[in-house]
Amino acid sequence: MNWPSFFPPKCPPSEAKDASEEVFRLVYTAPPSVKDFESYAEMRPKEFMGNCEASGLSVFTAKSDALRLVKRVQALAKQGKPVPSGDLVASANLLPEAGKLMHTPRNGNSHHTWWAPDGFDHAAAFKVVT
């Protein structure tokens, strides 16, 4: 599998597993666009370049965890604070050719980091579900 050129060496990590489950991601637009799938390493390279986890994308394996994050994002937006993601939830059924997943929980939730191979069409794989 070929990885994007901005991934650091040994990324994804060897403990990451083949993608093979339904995942949920917060997006800005329906249908999702390319901008909905930019990693922190792509958006803020000076801050995150060389960081393997920041080179991947945040997804959840439980829809309820994604919906909880939507509420947090909406609360931040109401306060006029910058928000890290959109407030729509999109899902995809990932197969091994979609790359690697690793459980990277935040407070015990179903957060995973997903590393997609170079050329993967993220927007085509995801459909908005909320």
WOMO-V426425 format. One record per run of one state. SS is the DSSP state (H for helix, E for strand, - for the rest). FROM is the first residue (numbers start at 1). TO is the last residue. Records with the same first field share a line. If there is no record, write none. Layout:
# WOMO-V426425
SS = FROM-TO + FROM-TO
This chain:
# WOMO-V426425
- = 1-2 + 4-16 + 19-21 + 28-33 + 38-39 + 44-44 + 49-51 + 56-56 + 61-62 + 79-87 + 94-95 + 99-99 + 104-110 + 116-116 + 118-121 + 126-126 + 129-130
E = 3-3 + 17-18 + 22-27 + 57-60 + 88-93 + 100-103 + 111-115 + 117-117 + 127-128
H = 34-37 + 40-43 + 45-48 + 52-55 + 63-78 + 96-98 + 122-125
